[in-house]
Amino acid sequence: MINKIGKANLEVFADTLLNEAKNNRNIVAVTSDSRGSGKLVNFGKELPHQIIEVGIAEQNLVGVCAGLAAAGKKVFGVSPSSFLTARSLEQIKNDIAYSNQPVVLVGISAGISYGSLGATHHSIHDFAVLRTINNITIVSPADNFESSEVIKKSLNYDKPLFIRYGKKPTLNLHKEGQKFEIGKAIIINQGEEIAFIATGETVQRAYLASQILKEQGLNATVISMHTIKPFDKDTFLEAISNAKVLISLEEHSVYGGLGEMCASIIAQEKININFKILGIPDEYMINGSQSEVLDYYDMEPKKLSRLAKIMIDK
Amino acid sequence: MENNHSKKKSLEYRKTLLEIIYKSGAGHTGGGLSCIDILNVLYNNILDITPENFHSFNRNRYIQSKGHCVEALYTILCDKGFFARDELNTLNQFNSHFIGHPTRKINGIEHNTGALGHGLSVAVGMALAYKMDKKKFKVFTLLGDGELSEGSIWEACSSASKYKLDNLVVIIDRNNLQITGGTEEVNPIEPIANKFKSFGFHIKEIDGHDLELLDKNLSSTPFEKNKPNLIIANTIKGKGVSFIENIVSWHHRVPTDEEFTNAINEINIEIAKYD
């Protein structure tokens, strides 16, 4: 039901994959000692012949995924986004993207999901590095619906695909009957002068900010840009066409992610809009839980609503 | 195996390799000449990979992990009818798909390689897929010796052994040289056999230019049930051209006009022995 707290997106991913794999023996999950954190323990128990465990060896994980796919398997490589997209970046670039193997790489516990485990475990670089790799799609689902849909759609997706999941329960954001397509942004609410664009687990924060503004008589646009690449420029431009203020949110560095993608379009399309990029700044990141850190970096819903109002008055 | 026919083929392949490197102005001459006999035996006697079956999932596989020696692979694939010589002659030219490392844009190329230490993991994935589907096909991969310094090689060995991939055949082109100098000076990789043995491989060490030995060993895998196979092929970098053999700089040197003529003359003398 809309606006109720759902499950963790990661759990929805694992449940969806297990259900699909039960009916499709060609589906293979590959893990790097990550089946626990990837919620794939049941998958391993129920489908032991459809899971490959390479141990703590992310580079090998990606190469093995490429080989399995080249031999006809539908492969899901599941590993913490932090390690998957940094340590094995060259394998992603060459063995998956450049070699055009339609592997689904699932970056789990992404962003700052690991909270106080620290920077070694955070992946605030993954959008940025993968955006510069040719021929890989990047999806960051916002809620349970998007999380489940992207897995179903990935089964027939014939290109390299990276999906990023956090591990905290998320708010259900979508109305019944909502359609989901990889590469097609979802307008959760079409408003007027204020627009929020967000991706992944920050979409719910934008939505909550819009609810605060609604109580104050302001109808704000909320865009779930679940697909970071290819970027749905048309929906973005249409959704902000009447907006005077745009705020982007992401659980990622302010460099190279959603915000800078928006900035690039705004600049090149000569759009006159008061724009703010929110994310993790280039500093020694403050310690805390995911929620505390996002709040600290101005992505707390009340702060967001105040910021929007300040920006509209400027 | 028609021994003389195969030997002559190797010589002709050496000529083609030198011609395309000379004409295109770039290429990995030394390593190409060290592995060409291995490729000759693989493609003519072992793999049964043809333009007709290449797009099927049901066939053997070959991944050239030492991607920089792509000219040797192009030479063989051209001979096997994957593309015409005219196309190959566009090597390194603007807008040609024939580039200095294997790319799947070229018919017959299995996987894009070039960054070292990648091919073995991909081969492991393919071999795993065949095991999962109970298919009898084998996966062959050629590694350079300098490449063994890459840590990812050893990650892949671990999985090959864990999953008992006796359908995986790893060949090391052991020519003892890499771009900076001798492999044992740059970063010692010995004892190769013991290292792979401890990772659970069954190892054979042979002369990598002896076509009969290559054929005998490559056609007798698995060497041992449930164990991945390793062939250490002892080779000579630059093999077949006297002034290129065992010279470090020929890793990626291109022959001058005079050197090219002399090299072709040397090979022609050898070819004449089989006419």
Interface residues (C-beta under 8 A of the other chain):
Chain A: V28 H49 I52 V54 G55 A57 Q59 N60 V62 G63 V64 C65 A66 G67 L68 A69 A70 A71 G72 K73 E90 Q91 N94 D95 Y98 S99 N100
Chain B: F57 R61 T103 R104 E110 H111 N112 T113 G114 A115 G117 H118 L120 S121 V122 A123 V124 G125 M126 A127 L128 A129 Y130 M132 V139 G151 S152 E155 A156 S158 S159 Y163
